[in-house]
Amino acid sequence: MMNHTPAAARSILPKIIFADDNKTLLATIKSLLEMTGYEVHSSLNAKNIMELIHAKTPDVIVLDIQMNGVNGCELCKELKKENVTRNIPVVMVSANHDLEYKAGLCGADGFLSKPFGMEELISIIDNLMAQRPLLSLS
């Protein structure tokens, strides 16, 4: 059973950006994460993902490795190079058989093989958020 803090117990909803080129999966995950107590911003392609990340400052980013026209691994590497985004945890998702290896190469903080369950996704998101250093608001 999941050990998850209900949305009502949080003062600020954790922000997740989820990028995947599978429209059905994206809509389903977005809806389920929102019902679980997350603020979710999604993208069907990674072309505008950097703009979205900078505008929303997410707590966790979930990226498909292969999206139309964009390599999620290259995007992860770019995120890990930028001062503003390097400390935002990135989870790579894919049905690729060597996902763990690829996620490691691109500097991802976690990975999930498709198909995955919501409990798995929520668990990895919560674990990565718990490991993230608290940021000063001043």
Residue pairs with C-beta under 8 A, 6 or more apart in sequence:
2 119
2 122
2 123
4 36
4 37
4 122
4 126
5 37
6 37
7 13
7 36
7 37
7 38
8 37
10 37
13 37
13 38
13 39
14 37
14 38
14 39
14 59
14 60
14 125
14 129
15 38
15 39
15 40
15 41
15 56
15 57
15 58
15 59
15 60
16 33
16 38
16 39
16 40
16 41
16 58
16 59
16 60
16 61
16 62
16 125
17 40
17 41
17 42
17 43
17 49
17 52
17 53
17 56
17 58
17 60
17 61
17 62
18 26
18 29
18 30
18 33
18 40
18 41
18 42
18 43
18 61
18 62
19 42
19 43
19 44
19 45
19 46
19 49
19 61
19 62
19 63
19 64
19 67
19 72
20 26
20 29
20 42
20 44
20 62
20 63
20 64
20 67
20 93
21 44
21 45
21 64
21 66
21 67
21 68
22 64
23 44
26 42
26 44
27 42
29 40
29 42
29 62
29 118
29 121
30 40
30 42
32 118
33 40
33 118
33 121
33 122
34 40
36 118
36 122
38 125
41 52
41 56
41 58
43 49
43 52
44 67
45 67
45 68
45 69
45 70
46 63
46 67
46 69
46 70
46 72
46 75
47 69
47 70
49 63
49 70
49 75
50 75
50 78
53 61
53 79
53 85
53 88
54 84
54 85
57 88
58 88
59 88
59 89
59 129
59 132
60 88
60 89
60 90
60 91
60 125
60 128
60 129
61 79
61 88
61 89
61 90
61 91
62 90
62 91
62 93
62 121
62 125
63 72
63 75
63 76
63 90
63 91
63 92
63 93
63 108
64 72
64 92
64 93
64 94
65 71
65 72
65 73
65 92
65 93
65 94
65 96
65 99
65 102
65 103
66 72
66 94
66 96
72 92
72 94
72 106
73 92
73 102
73 103
73 105
73 106
73 108
74 106
76 90
76 92
76 106
76 107
76 108
77 106
77 107
79 85
79 86
79 88
79 90
80 86
80 90
80 106
80 107
87 132
87 133
89 109
89 110
89 128
89 129
89 131
89 132
90 107
90 108
90 109
90 110
91 108
91 109
91 110
91 111
91 112
91 121
91 124
91 125
91 128
92 99
92 102
92 103
92 106
92 108
92 110
92 111
92 112
93 99
93 111
93 112
93 113
93 114
93 116
94 102
94 111
94 113
94 114
95 113
95 114
95 115
96 102
99 111
99 113
100 111
103 110
103 111
109 128
110 124
110 127
110 128
112 120
112 121
112 124
